[in-house]
């Protein structure tokens, strides 16, 4: 199974939706809550180039945010990425 990392913040509907999709697929993921941690947020920005939440990485490859995750699912590409 893939190594999945997701940077989140509290009260973020997109974060909740992304985690729900991963959970529904039975995917274990490491979550980094950057709500009150400026260092974690800066780490996320440095790795992704984006400031919005969530930011998702699969096997150290930046997937993007919630919309991109759902687009991969809709295109039938997410399962293959998660299986790698």
MMTF fields as JSON, N, C-alpha, C and O atoms, coordinates in Angstrom:
{
  "mmtfVersion": "1.0.0",
  "mmtfProducer": "UNKNOWN",
  "numBonds": 335,
  "numAtoms": 336,
  "numGroups": 84,
  "numChains": 1,
  "numModels": 1,
  "chainsPerModel": [1],
  "groupsPerChain": [84],
  "chainIdList": ["A"],
  "bondAtomList": [4, 2, 8, 6, 12, 10, 16, 14, 20, 18, 24, 22, 28, 26, 32, 30, 36, 34, 40, 38, 44, 42, 48, 46, 52, 50, 56, 54, 60, 58, 64, 62, 68, 66, 72, 70, 76, 74, 80, 78, 84, 82, 88, 86, 92, 90, 96, 94, 100, 98, 104, 102, 108, 106, 112, 110, 116, 114, 120, 118, 124, 122, 128, 126, 132, 130, 136, 134, 140, 138, 144, 142, 148, 146, 152, 150, 156, 154, 160, 158, 164, 162, 168, 166, 172, 170, 176, 174, 180, 178, 184, 182, 188, 186, 192, 190, 196, 194, 200, 198, 204, 202, 208, 206, 212, 210, 216, 214, 220, 218, 224, 222, 228, 226, 232, 230, 236, 234, 240, 238, 244, 242, 248, 246, 252, 250, 256, 254, 260, 258, 264, 262, 268, 266, 272, 270, 276, 274, 280, 278, 284, 282, 288, 286, 292, 290, 296, 294, 300, 298, 304, 302, 308, 306, 312, 310, 316, 314, 320, 318, 324, 322, 328, 326, 332, 330],
  "bondOrderList": [1, 1, 1, 1, 1, 1, 1, 1, 1, 1, 1, 1, 1, 1, 1, 1, 1, 1, 1, 1, 1, 1, 1, 1, 1, 1, 1, 1, 1, 1, 1, 1, 1, 1, 1, 1, 1, 1, 1, 1, 1, 1, 1, 1, 1, 1, 1, 1, 1, 1, 1, 1, 1, 1, 1, 1, 1, 1, 1, 1, 1, 1, 1, 1, 1, 1, 1, 1, 1, 1, 1, 1, 1, 1, 1, 1, 1, 1, 1, 1, 1, 1, 1],
  "groupList": [{"groupName": "UNK", "atomNameList": ["N", "CA", "C", "O"], "elementList": ["N", "C", "C", "O"], "formalChargeList": [0, 0, 0, 0], "bondAtomList": [1, 0, 2, 1, 3, 2], "bondOrderList": [1, 1, 2], "singleLetterCode": "X", "chemCompType": "L-PEPTIDE LINKING"}],
  "groupTypeList": [0, 0, 0, 0, 0, 0, 0, 0, 0, 0, 0, 0, 0, 0, 0, 0, 0, 0, 0, 0, 0, 0, 0, 0, 0, 0, 0, 0, 0, 0, 0, 0, 0, 0, 0, 0, 0, 0, 0, 0, 0, 0, 0, 0, 0, 0, 0, 0, 0, 0, 0, 0, 0, 0, 0, 0, 0, 0, 0, 0, 0, 0, 0, 0, 0, 0, 0, 0, 0, 0, 0, 0, 0, 0, 0, 0, 0, 0, 0, 0, 0, 0, 0, 0],
  "groupIdList": [1, 2, 3, 4, 5, 6, 7, 8, 9, 10, 11, 12, 13, 14, 15, 16, 17, 18, 19, 20, 21, 22, 23, 24, 25, 26, 27, 28, 29, 30, 31, 32, 33, 34, 35, 36, 37, 38, 39, 40, 41, 42, 43, 44, 45, 46, 47, 48, 49, 50, 51, 52, 53, 54, 55, 56, 57, 58, 59, 60, 61, 62, 63, 64, 65, 66, 67, 68, 69, 70, 71, 72, 73, 74, 75, 76, 77, 78, 79, 80, 81, 82, 83, 84],
  "secStructList": [7, 7, 7, 3, 3, 3, 3, 3, 7, 6, 6, 7, 2, 2, 2, 2, 2, 2, 2, 2, 2, 2, 2, 2, 6, 6, 7, 7, 7, 3, 3, 3, 3, 7, 6, 6, 7, 2, 2, 2, 2, 2, 2, 2, 2, 2, 2, 2, 1, 7, 7, 1, 1, 7, 3, 3, 3, 3, 6, 6, 3, 3, 3, 3, 1, 2, 2, 2, 2, 2, 2, 2, 2, 2, 6, 6, 7, 2, 2, 2, 2, 2, 2, 7],
  "xCoordList": [0.851, 0.0, 0.888, 1.995, 0.4, 1.135, 1.306, 0.533, 2.334, 2.554, 1.801, 2.15, 0.773, -0.076, 0.075, -0.043, 0.337, 0.475, -0.508, -0.635, -1.204, -2.151, -1.954, -1.986, -1.75, -1.656, -3.05, -3.691, -3.514, -4.875, -4.886, -3.863, -6.091, -6.347, -7.759, -8.605, -8.001, -9.315, -10.362, -10.046, -11.611, -12.748, -12.617, -13.055, -12.016, -11.81, -12.643, -12.33, -13.689, -14.562, -13.856, -14.146, -12.936, -12.179, -11.273, -11.11, -10.687, -9.841, -10.686, -10.273, -11.852, -12.758, -13.16, -13.174, -13.485, -13.896, -12.756, -12.978, -11.548, -10.395, -10.115, -9.867, -10.155, -9.925, -11.029, -10.766, -12.254, -13.369, -13.15, -13.344, -12.747, -12.498, -11.388, -11.526, -10.307, -9.212, -9.665, -9.327, -10.419, -10.94, -11.888, -11.83, -12.76, -13.7, -12.961, -13.458, -11.782, -10.977, -10.097, -9.363, -10.169, -9.38, -7.906, -7.061, -7.602, -6.214, -5.751, -6.386, -4.642, -4.016, -3.227, -2.565, -3.298, -2.558, -2.027, -2.56, -0.967, -0.402, -0.935, -0.788, -1.552, -2.144, -1.298, -0.923, -1.006, -0.294, -1.229, -1.503, -1.72, -2.642, -1.822, -1.149, -1.883, -1.099, -1.914, -1.507, -3.056, -3.935, -3.188, -3.276, -2.462, -1.776, -0.267, 0.439, 0.228, 1.661, 2.197, 2.113, 2.749, 3.261, 4.394, 4.556, 5.174, 6.267, 5.765, 6.325, 4.699, 4.114, 3.501, 3.618, 2.845, 2.254, 3.358, 3.21, 4.461, 5.561, 6.17, 6.548, 6.27, 6.76, 5.872, 6.364, 4.553, 3.595, 3.777, 3.803, 3.9, 4.07, 5.369, 5.403, 6.427, 7.712, 7.632, 8.214, 6.913, 6.813, 5.849, 6.083, 4.764, 3.704, 3.684, 3.195, 4.21, 4.103, 2.739, 2.441, 1.906, 0.541, 0.294, 0.908, -0.625, -0.943, -2.306, -2.658, -3.074, -4.426, -4.417, -3.489, -5.474, -5.619, -6.76, -7.736, -6.66, -5.501, -4.501, -4.799, -3.312, -2.339, -1.995, -1.69, -2.049, -1.963, -0.777, -0.526, -0.06, 1.092, 0.91, 0.546, 1.162, 1.124, 2.502, 2.963, 3.156, 4.527, 5.441, 6.18, 5.379, 6.199, 5.895, 6.598, 4.863, 4.461, 3.275, 2.289, 3.373, 2.307, 1.1, 1.195, -0.031, -1.28, -2.03, -2.627, -1.996, -2.743, -3.68, -3.379, -4.817, -5.795, -6.948, -6.844, -8.039, -9.225, -9.79, -10.135, -9.885, -10.448, -9.632, -10.193, -8.325, -7.467, -7.59, -7.56, -7.728, -7.9, -9.182, -9.18, -10.266, -11.539, -11.5, -12.146, -10.748, -10.606, -9.876, -10.237, -8.853, -8.154, -9.106, -9.079, -9.94, -10.92, -11.9, -12.18, -12.413, -13.388, -12.785, -13.471, -11.495, -10.812, -10.368, -9.844, -10.583, -10.195, -8.701, -8.191, -7.995, -6.54, -6.077, -4.931, -6.958, -6.541, -6.168, -5.163, -6.953, -6.673, -5.29, -4.588, -4.89, -3.566, -2.465, -1.443, -2.669, -1.668, -1.554, -0.458, -2.693, -2.696, -2.144, -1.66, -2.215, -1.724, -0.216, 0.409, 0.363, 1.805, 2.65, 3.878],
  "yCoordList": [-1.187, 0.0, 1.238, 1.225, 2.277, 3.527, 4.254, 4.065, 5.086, 5.979, 7.27, 7.988, 7.566, 8.736, 9.716, 9.348, 10.964, 12.041, 13.136, 13.491, 13.669, 14.756, 15.835, 15.567, 17.056, 18.223, 18.821, 19.098, 19.017, 19.487, 20.668, 21.073, 21.193, 22.169, 21.934, 21.386, 22.346, 22.159, 23.013, 24.049, 22.556, 23.265, 23.444, 24.452, 22.466, 22.524, 21.425, 20.242, 21.811, 20.842, 20.039, 18.858, 20.675, 19.963, 18.9, 17.811, 19.231, 18.259, 17.053, 15.905, 17.327, 16.263, 15.387, 14.162, 15.994, 15.228, 14.365, 13.214, 14.899, 14.131, 12.947, 11.835, 13.192, 12.101, 11.049, 9.857, 11.482, 10.542, 9.621, 8.411, 10.183, 9.368, 8.353, 7.179, 8.794, 7.88, 6.812, 5.638, 7.212, 6.266, 5.257, 4.071, 5.717, 4.811, 3.774, 2.667, 4.134, 3.21, 2.327, 1.477, 2.527, 1.722, 2.072, 1.245, 3.302, 3.742, 4.333, 5.23, 3.817, 4.412, 5.631, 5.586, 6.716, 7.914, 8.589, 8.432, 9.34, 10.153, 11.564, 12.173, 12.069, 13.409, 14.364, 14.069, 15.508, 16.566, 17.758, 18.434, 18.015, 19.122, 20.385, 20.526, 21.297, 22.528, 23.723, 24.869, 23.467, 24.558, 25.584, 26.784, 25.123, 26.02, 25.861, 26.233, 25.312, 25.044, 25.69, 25.118, 26.896, 27.637, 26.889, 26.989, 26.146, 25.37, 24.281, 24.072, 23.579, 22.544, 23.156, 22.598, 24.306, 24.961, 25.352, 25.171, 25.887, 26.276, 25.051, 25.109, 23.948, 22.69, 22.265, 21.866, 22.358, 22.004, 22.904, 22.418, 24.206, 25.163, 24.875, 24.91, 24.592, 24.302, 23.053, 23.008, 22.04, 20.783, 20.864, 20.253, 21.619, 21.617, 22.868, 22.834, 23.956, 25.227, 25.866, 26.862, 25.301, 25.812, 26.126, 25.542, 27.068, 27.496, 26.994, 27.175, 26.368, 25.936, 24.526, 23.744, 24.234, 22.927, 22.156, 22.758, 20.84, 20.014, 19.971, 20.385, 19.462, 19.116, 17.648, 17.233, 16.876, 15.417, 14.924, 15.378, 13.984, 13.367, 11.859, 11.289, 11.215, 9.754, 9.31, 9.678, 8.511, 8.058, 9.236, 9.196, 10.273, 11.483, 12.289, 13.256, 11.912, 12.659, 13.551, 13.075, 14.838, 15.775, 15.552, 15.679, 15.22, 14.994, 16.304, 16.555, 17.133, 18.387, 18.41, 17.86, 19.05, 19.175, 18.208, 17.208, 18.521, 17.664, 17.51, 16.404, 18.609, 18.54, 17.616, 16.838, 17.703, 16.851, 15.384, 14.492, 15.141, 13.772, 13.166, 12.031, 13.918, 13.429, 13.291, 12.403, 14.163, 14.049, 12.755, 12.088, 12.403, 11.131, 9.958, 8.994, 10.044, 8.986, 8.877, 7.778, 10.0, 10.01, 9.464, 8.805, 9.742, 9.277, 7.82, 7.261, 7.203, 5.816, 5.607, 4.505, 6.668, 6.586, 6.465, 6.099, 6.77, 6.812, 5.438, 5.304, 4.427, 3.078, 2.597, 1.995, 2.849, 2.408, 3.146, 2.554, 4.43, 5.185, 4.668, 4.588, 4.317, 3.844, 2.432, 2.043, 1.671, 0.291, 0.211, -0.791, 1.267, 1.245, 1.267, 1.253],
  "zCoordList": [0.0, 0.0, 0.0, 0.537, -0.593, -0.753, 0.574, 1.513, 0.627, 1.754, 1.45, 0.513, 2.237, 1.99, 3.147, 4.316, 2.796, 3.776, 3.394, 2.222, 4.397, 4.151, 5.214, 6.415, 4.738, 5.619, 5.723, 4.709, 6.943, 7.175, 8.147, 8.699, 8.324, 9.389, 9.899, 9.191, 11.11, 11.717, 11.001, 10.416, 11.06, 10.483, 8.967, 8.413, 8.312, 6.862, 6.217, 6.35, 5.527, 4.877, 3.795, 3.603, 3.092, 2.054, 2.672, 2.122, 3.819, 4.528, 4.949, 4.786, 5.483, 5.918, 4.741, 4.861, 3.609, 2.427, 1.905, 1.53, 1.876, 1.396, 2.314, 1.848, 3.615, 4.571, 4.477, 4.637, 4.221, 4.083, 2.883, 2.99, 1.744, 0.562, 0.821, 0.477, 1.418, 1.731, 2.718, 2.566, 3.718, 4.701, 4.092, 4.416, 3.211, 2.534, 1.699, 1.489, 1.226, 0.435, 1.323, 0.819, 2.634, 3.563, 3.564, 3.908, 3.178, 3.074, 4.402, 4.957, 4.895, 6.07, 5.599, 4.562, 6.362, 5.984, 7.231, 8.329, 7.03, 8.104, 7.925, 6.865, 8.977, 8.935, 9.755, 10.89, 9.165, 9.862, 9.969, 8.977, 11.182, 11.429, 11.652, 12.673, 10.694, 10.742, 11.221, 11.026, 11.844, 12.281, 13.12, 12.86, 14.114, 15.042, 14.976, 15.913, 13.878, 13.766, 12.489, 11.402, 12.646, 11.494, 10.81, 9.594, 11.57, 10.991, 10.06, 8.984, 10.475, 9.615, 8.364, 7.273, 8.524, 7.352, 6.373, 5.165, 6.889, 6.001, 5.335, 4.165, 6.061, 5.474, 4.305, 3.249, 4.511, 3.464, 2.24, 1.109, 2.465, 1.366, 0.617, -0.613, 1.358, 0.722, -0.144, -1.228, 0.33, -0.413, -1.589, -2.631, -1.422, -2.44, -3.316, -4.445, -2.795, -3.51, -3.364, -4.024, -2.501, -2.306, -0.833, 0.061, -0.607, 0.755, 1.227, 2.392, 0.344, 0.691, 1.283, 1.075, 2.021, 2.668, 2.039, 1.591, 1.995, 2.348, 1.196, 0.076, 1.5, 0.475, 0.702, 1.82, -0.37, -0.282, -1.099, -2.215, -0.506, -1.149, -1.123, -0.094, -2.251, -2.339, -2.795, -3.876, -1.953, -2.233, -2.576, -3.56, -1.762, -1.909, -3.163, -3.454, -3.912, -5.095, -4.725, -4.164, -5.04, -4.696, -5.598, -6.819, -4.99, -5.713, -5.884, -6.931, -4.859, -4.862, -3.677, -2.617, -3.867, -2.807, -2.975, -3.685, -2.317, -2.33, -3.741, -4.156, -4.472, -5.825, -6.725, -7.496, -6.625, -7.444, -7.032, -7.88, -5.729, -5.248, -5.811, -6.288, -5.754, -6.287, -7.806, -8.362, -8.482, -9.943, -10.305, -11.274, -9.529, -9.759, -9.564, -10.33, -8.545, -8.284, -9.45, -9.929, -9.898, -10.991, -12.283, -13.063, -12.506, -13.712, -13.615, -14.578, -12.437, -12.256, -12.049, -12.25, -11.648, -11.495, -10.047, -9.787, -9.116, -7.715, -7.17, -6.472, -7.475, -6.944, -7.344, -6.531, -8.572, -9.033, -8.28, -7.932, -8.029, -7.274, -5.851, -5.296, -5.261, -3.876, -3.753, -2.69, -4.826, -4.795, -4.986, -4.638, -5.539, -5.843, -4.583, -4.663]
}
